[in-house]
Amino acid sequence: MLKPRTLLLFGLACLLALAAAWVANRWVGSMQDPSRRYDRVVVAAREISFLAPISELDVKLIEFPKGHAPAGSLSDVGQALGKIVTREIHPGEVLLASRLSEHMGGSLLAHTLPNNARAVSVRVNDVSGVGGFILPGSLVDVLVSRKYAAGQAATEIIVNAAKVMAVGQETSAEKQTPMLVQVVTLELSPPDAERVVQATAEGTIHLILRNPGDHSVYLPRRPPREKSEASGQGESMTPAPPSSPNGKQDQPGKPDQPGDLRRLIKGNKEVWMECTPTECDERQPDPKGHP
């Protein structure tokens, strides 16, 4: 007859054997079911051009290790069909929702504009277009050169760090070959778009290429405007300096009334400038924090 201790050890061994068999069975089952080990992700089956609508031939599903699929990836081909890509996609590249846009009619280029942005085209030549080295995706500053009476001329920056959407009709940022074109399309805010269109009527537009990592903002010192010779239509939009009591024109100078306030970023410091038609001077904020 078996002793109680022997029976206890035998029962414990049986329980451990059953637990081991259950764990092994679950492991074998998980190996046989790929859905437990992988996530299905939509990738490009072939090259998809910038702004091209996606068809069934353009995409396919592949398996990624569970939990390792890129953030924003798609798990169903139907989520991508009919949408347009906002940048060129290469074979095998994962399709991300942030790089796709619904086609709601009109120009495909308009779908790449963020909210509160506008596309504005300016005419350039081989000089004002930086010899063709301005390409889609570049950042440029916009300058205007104006001519005034008595042979005076002035140039100022009116827009900082504008993104180039297209050069001519080329919209792809993947191509790096310089192109000499006559028109460059910029992505601008509505106020900047107004300034550029106004400057086009007043003078000559120039684009200057800038480093994408340069976030500085430049505020020019502008000379006074008297008579514009750029358009040949007499007085410019900015009034001439006021006359003195004796009827003679005062020399351009700082007016008695405060000038326009502009914000300038110097490194990580915000500075307010008070700008008159002739110069910009730094202004200290009041104790309440207002400029």
Number of C-alpha atoms within 10 A of each C-alpha: 3 6 7 9 9 10 11 10 11 11 12 12 12 11 12 11 11 12 12 11 12 11 11 12 11 11 11 10 12 13 11 11 10 13 13 12 14 16 17 18 20 23 24 20 18 15 14 20 17 18 22 16 19 19 15 12 10 17 24 17 18 15 15 14 13 13 10 9 17 12 10 12 16 20 18 13 18 13 12 25 16 16 20 23 27 20 18 15 21 15 13 16 14 22 23 17 15 11 15 21 18 14 16 10 8 8 10 19 14 15 19 20 15 10 8 8 17 17 19 19 19 18 17 20 15 13 12 18 26 17 13 18 15 26 27 22 19 19 24 22 18 24 21 21 17 21 21 20 14 10 8 15 15 15 18 17 20 17 22 20 21 21 19 23 28 23 25 17 11 15 19 19 16 14 11 11 10 12 18 19 18 16 16 23 22 25 23 23 17 14 11 19 19 13 14 22 14 13 18 17 11 21 19 17 23 23 23 17 17 16 10 12 7 9 13 12 16 16 18 14 17 16 16 19 23 19 21 23 20 18 15 12 10 13 16 17 12 12 12 16 17 14 11 10 8 7 8 9 12 13 10 15 13 15 12 6 7 10 16 11 16 16 15 16 14 12 9 7 7 10 15 18 20 17 21 21 20 15 17 20 14 14 14 13 11 8 7 6 7 8 15
